[in-house]
């Protein structure tokens, strides 16, 4: 399997970051997850929701937008999100 590359990018919302991924993260249309329970059937979404501070996810094509809880820190979250995406397997 080829290495997966992840490039975090800012969005207009300071509580959301867009993570561009070198391979598609969805097939077909977009997917949104607003809770750990909703993400349970999707391996990548479930892995991202296991990270403390993740509030919601939006996935389309080759990117994932992660919205954090207001008290969470991007300095802590970004490396964990990148690691979860780079693990692949979805």
Secondary structure, DSSP 8 states (H G I E B T S, - for coil): -----EEEEE-SSTTEEEEEESS-SSSSS-EEE-STTTTTTSHHHHHHHTSTTEEEEEEETTEEEEEE-TT--HHHHHHHHHHHHHT---
